[in-house]
Amino acid sequence: MGHLIKTKRLALRVPTLDDAEFIQREFAKWEVIKYLNKNIPWPYPDDGAEYFLKEMLLPKIMNGQSYGFIIELITDNGFIPIGTIAYEECDDEDTLLRGFWLALDYHGQGYMSEASVAANDWVFENTNIKAIKTDNALINTASSKIKVRQGWELVSEEVEDRYNVGEAIAQRWLLTRARWKALKEV
C-alpha cells in the first residue's frame, strides 16, 4: 500500500502486519512506553506488536473504526519507519481519539509535530468527524508542547493512576474541526 500523506521529511502509510518487527523493536522500551496508558503492558510482551496489529489496530482499520499510520522518514535510500499515529472511534459521537509514539532516536527533531499536523489535516479533510481528542501525562512535556503549538484546547487536568509511570496529572485536549479550520486560515 502506498503512502497516503507526504510532508517535506516524512511519509505516512497504513500499517501492515510486516510492521510488527519495527514496532516491537522500537516500542518495547520503557522510555517510549512510560507515559502511555497502562492498558499497554510493561514489560511489553515479546509478541506485543504482532498482537496489537493483528487483533486490534488492523481489524479496526478494515472496519472503518480507526485510521492508523506508520510514520516514515524519507531518505535518499527509501523510507525508515520511526513511529505511529492512530485515531480511533470513542464514546463521544463524531469524535476520534488520537495516540502516537516515536522511536527514541528520532525524538527532539520535530518529526512528531510534522506528522501530527499532516495526519490531523488528513483526518479532517477525509472524514466527517467534528473533533479529535487526546490526553497525555503533564510530565510528558514534549507531548504537551506539540498540542499547544498546534492550537489544541486544554480541556482538563486531573491526577490519575492511568499511565505506566504511575500516578500523574492527566491533561485532556480537544481539537475541533472549526478550530482546526480557523487555525489553517490564519
Secondary structure, DSSP 8 states (H G I E B T S, - for coil): --EEEE-SSEEEE---GGGHHHHHHHHSSHHHHTTSBTTS-SS--TTHHHHIIIIIIHHHHHTTSEEEEEEEEEETTEEEEEEEEEEEE-SSTTEEEEEEEE-GGGTTSSHHHHHHHHHHHHHHHHS---EEEEEEETT-HHHHHHHHHTT-EEEEEEEEEEETTEEEEEEEEEEEHHHHHHHHH-
